[in-house]
Amino acid sequence: MQNSLHDDNRYDVAIIGAGIGGLSAGSLLAQKGYRVIVIERHNVPGGYASNFTRNGFKFDVSLHSFDGVRPGSDSFKCIEDCGVADRVRFLPHRKLYRYVHDNDMDLSVKECDLAGYIKQLVDLFPGEQQNLDHLFSEAKRTHANVAGFMYSRLPFFLRLIATPFLFHRVLRYEDTTVYDFFSRFTKNEQLKKILAAQWTYYGLPPQKLAFPYFSYPFIDYLCNGGYSIEGGSQALSDALRGVIEENGGKVVLSSPVTKIFTDGKRVFGLSSRRTGEIAAERIISNISPYDLRSLIGEEHFPAKTSRALADAKSSISAFQIYLGLDCPMETFGVSADEAIEFRASPRDVPDQYAAMLRGEIENDNASWSLNYFSNIDPTMAPAGKSTLGIFTLLGSEGWFGLSKTEYRAKKQALTAHMIERAEKILPGLSKHIEVCEAGSPLTFPLIHLGRFTALSKMSISLD
Ligand SMILES: Cc1cc2nc3c(=O)[nH]c(=O)nc-3n(C[C@H](O)[C@H](O)[C@H](O)COP(=O)(O)OP(=O)(O)OC[C@H]3O[C@@H](n4cnc5c(N)ncnc54)[C@H](O)[C@@H]3O)c2cc1C
């Protein structure tokens, strides 16, 4: 890299990847006066937090429910800090979710009503009142400790020193899974399953998922609600981009980063397709660590991290169907306040998870969900029409290395199967489909880095 770069090509911080992580970091730094550049390989910003459009229907690539962004909450503070609180509208899910289990349980959880939720559970499981009170008190305290740790204004090293005193539940439950946490308070297996109704959001079953990680959205959803972003998550990504640019930063699209420059001790610049070589004091990487390693060169990459990458396995991925329908959801008897419907499999959750990893999700082997996107945000569909998502977790085994024809056939077969399944709940569904797209494990490649890190769906496993 040349040392004679013009000032236009020098930045305080270069951020690789304009996913929601890179854009948030960019917006925070640009507002603090740093000269920031965010570089993205795709032609739209947002990564998974983006939209695509087909025949007038708008589809959110990934987000089903954004947790807790109620004014006054810690999550909303985060949105304010990023400078986008008055640029996006968060639309509350009046019904947080509906949980239908084995045709013998149909539970509708209302927004921001923890007391009401506990009462519903006590009505179903008389005798568990005290256990549930204790469980939720402790879960709320853990949520507060995790929030305190995440949002503390203390510098990071002081935060670590303060953790045993100020946020000690983060350490107390460090080795506790969600299932183990619930088991401290109740022996009732069905109740534990219902408490973990949203487990598919996290990509790990409660028996593997770290409780401190789970406690934050668990309590945030129940106390502060679940939300859609008006116009889809693209609206949030575009707003973050606006904040960066208005504060003197740059967001460069269609520009894969191809090289990071280092002298072996520190990084000092990078090269990307549209920027050419640029100098940067700091680089933030918001991309896969495998890609980061090849950009920086194996010889400069920390050996410990390389060993962790060698041991990493694929995490569970997902299969999502995006449907544009020629009628409103009321046609199927779905009321306007329905946002998300979890259809729980009667099998034990670890068995379901194993079946999902193997790709054997037929015959009610695995839980899945219906997402009524345009019920919450009518701008996602043309007038009088609707958008619907059908979602399941799915392992990536068998999806890589296929020819184009094989891939298309596999995707079509699974799409047909899931629509058939949804049609049992929404009679006549297939006759109303105007647009049908599907995202497979090839679309959502996710990796699992053992205990503390996973990418994108960011769940922390205690494996
Ligand atoms: C199907 C699905 C459903 C989900 N549902 C929810 C939900 O309901 N609620 C929720 O909170 N979360 C949900 N998530 C998770 C959420 O979408 C992600 O955690 C989040 O969007 C990830 O953001 P990110 O910035 O970390 O990464 P990404 O979105 O992966 O961004 C990384 C960016 O880096 C870019 N990039 C990669 N390599 C390069 C390179 N060499 N040069 C330049 N750019 C590069 C990529 O193109 C991408 O834009 C869901 C995820 C999936 C897959």
The ligand as an SDF file (V2000), in Angstrom:
LIG
                    3D

 53 58  0  0  0  0  0  0  0  0999 V2000
  -34.0800  -16.0730    8.6520 C   0  0  0  0  0  0  0  0  0  0  0  0
  -33.6090  -15.1660    9.7630 C   0  0  0  0  0  0  0  0  0  0  0  0
  -34.5400  -14.6100   10.6450 C   0  0  0  0  0  0  0  0  0  0  0  0
  -34.1220  -13.7310   11.6570 C   0  0  0  0  0  0  0  0  0  0  0  0
  -35.0700  -13.1730   12.5030 N   0  0  0  0  0  0  0  0  0  0  0  0
  -34.6940  -12.2790   13.4510 C   0  0  0  0  0  0  0  0  0  0  0  0
  -35.6720  -11.6420   14.3050 C   0  0  0  0  0  0  0  0  0  0  0  0
  -36.8630  -11.8800   14.1760 O   0  0  0  0  0  0  0  0  0  0  0  0
  -35.2360  -10.7640   15.2370 N   0  0  0  0  0  0  0  0  0  0  0  0
  -33.9040  -10.4490   15.3830 C   0  0  0  0  0  0  0  0  0  0  0  0
  -33.5680   -9.6170   16.2420 O   0  0  0  0  0  0  0  0  0  0  0  0
  -32.9590  -11.0480   14.6010 N   0  0  0  0  0  0  0  0  0  0  0  0
  -33.3300  -11.9340   13.6410 C   0  0  0  0  0  0  0  0  0  0  0  0
  -32.3910  -12.5280   12.8350 N   0  0  0  0  0  0  0  0  0  0  0  0
  -30.9960  -12.1880   13.0650 C   0  0  0  0  0  0  0  0  0  0  0  0
  -30.6000  -10.8500   12.4360 C   0  0  0  0  0  0  0  0  0  0  0  0
  -31.1500  -10.7370   11.1410 O   0  0  0  0  0  0  0  0  0  0  0  0
  -29.0750  -10.8020   12.3510 C   0  0  0  0  0  0  0  0  0  0  0  0
  -28.5300  -11.1020   13.6170 O   0  0  0  0  0  0  0  0  0  0  0  0
  -28.5200   -9.4440   11.9360 C   0  0  0  0  0  0  0  0  0  0  0  0
  -29.2310   -8.8760   10.8560 O   0  0  0  0  0  0  0  0  0  0  0  0
  -27.0350   -9.6590   11.5870 C   0  0  0  0  0  0  0  0  0  0  0  0
  -26.4210   -8.4270   11.3350 O   0  0  0  0  0  0  0  0  0  0  0  0
  -24.8440   -8.3040   11.1520 P   0  0  0  0  0  0  0  0  0  0  0  0
  -24.5630   -6.8890   10.8410 O   0  0  0  0  0  0  0  0  0  0  0  0
  -24.1710   -8.8840   12.3310 O   0  0  0  0  0  0  0  0  0  0  0  0
  -24.4390   -9.2650    9.9520 O   0  0  0  0  0  0  0  0  0  0  0  0
  -24.8870   -9.3280    8.4210 P   0  0  0  0  0  0  0  0  0  0  0  0
  -26.2960   -8.8900    8.2320 O   0  0  0  0  0  0  0  0  0  0  0  0
  -24.5190  -10.7130    7.9660 O   0  0  0  0  0  0  0  0  0  0  0  0
  -23.9530   -8.2500    7.6940 O   0  0  0  0  0  0  0  0  0  0  0  0
  -22.6680   -8.5290    7.2020 C   0  0  0  0  0  0  0  0  0  0  0  0
  -22.4720   -7.6930    5.9330 C   0  0  0  0  0  0  0  0  0  0  0  0
  -21.1160   -7.8180    5.5090 O   0  0  0  0  0  0  0  0  0  0  0  0
  -21.0960   -7.8510    4.0840 C   0  0  0  0  0  0  0  0  0  0  0  0
  -19.8170   -8.4350    3.6580 N   0  0  0  0  0  0  0  0  0  0  0  0
  -19.3800   -9.7030    3.8250 C   0  0  0  0  0  0  0  0  0  0  0  0
  -18.1260   -9.8440    3.3090 N   0  0  0  0  0  0  0  0  0  0  0  0
  -17.7610   -8.6250    2.8260 C   0  0  0  0  0  0  0  0  0  0  0  0
  -16.5850   -8.1250    2.2030 C   0  0  0  0  0  0  0  0  0  0  0  0
  -15.5190   -8.8850    1.9420 N   0  0  0  0  0  0  0  0  0  0  0  0
  -16.5650   -6.8140    1.8240 N   0  0  0  0  0  0  0  0  0  0  0  0
  -17.6140   -5.9960    2.0850 C   0  0  0  0  0  0  0  0  0  0  0  0
  -18.7620   -6.4280    2.6790 N   0  0  0  0  0  0  0  0  0  0  0  0
  -18.8250   -7.7200    3.0510 C   0  0  0  0  0  0  0  0  0  0  0  0
  -22.3200   -8.7100    3.7430 C   0  0  0  0  0  0  0  0  0  0  0  0
  -22.7310   -8.5140    2.4020 O   0  0  0  0  0  0  0  0  0  0  0  0
  -23.3400   -8.1700    4.7750 C   0  0  0  0  0  0  0  0  0  0  0  0
  -24.0720   -7.0840    4.2560 O   0  0  0  0  0  0  0  0  0  0  0  0
  -32.7550  -13.4160   11.8120 C   0  0  0  0  0  0  0  0  0  0  0  0
  -31.8100  -13.9900   10.9330 C   0  0  0  0  0  0  0  0  0  0  0  0
  -32.2150  -14.8490    9.9200 C   0  0  0  0  0  0  0  0  0  0  0  0
  -31.1920  -15.4210    8.9900 C   0  0  0  0  0  0  0  0  0  0  0  0
  1  2  1  0
  2  3  1  0
  2 52  2  0
  3  4  2  0
  4  5  1  0
  4 50  1  0
  5  6  2  0
  6  7  1  0
  6 13  1  0
  7  8  2  0
  7  9  1  0
  9 10  1  0
 10 11  2  0
 10 12  1  0
 12 13  2  0
 13 14  1  0
 14 15  1  0
 14 50  1  0
 15 16  1  0
 16 17  1  0
 16 18  1  0
 18 19  1  0
 18 20  1  0
 20 21  1  0
 20 22  1  0
 22 23  1  0
 23 24  1  0
 24 25  2  0
 24 26  1  0
 24 27  1  0
 27 28  1  0
 28 29  2  0
 28 30  1  0
 28 31  1  0
 31 32  1  0
 32 33  1  0
 33 34  1  0
 33 48  1  0
 34 35  1  0
 35 36  1  0
 35 46  1  0
 36 37  1  0
 36 45  1  0
 37 38  2  0
 38 39  1  0
 39 40  1  0
 39 45  2  0
 40 41  1  0
 40 42  2  0
 42 43  1  0
 43 44  2  0
 44 45  1  0
 46 47  1  0
 46 48  1  0
 48 49  1  0
 50 51  2  0
 51 52  1  0
 52 53  1  0
M  END
$$$$
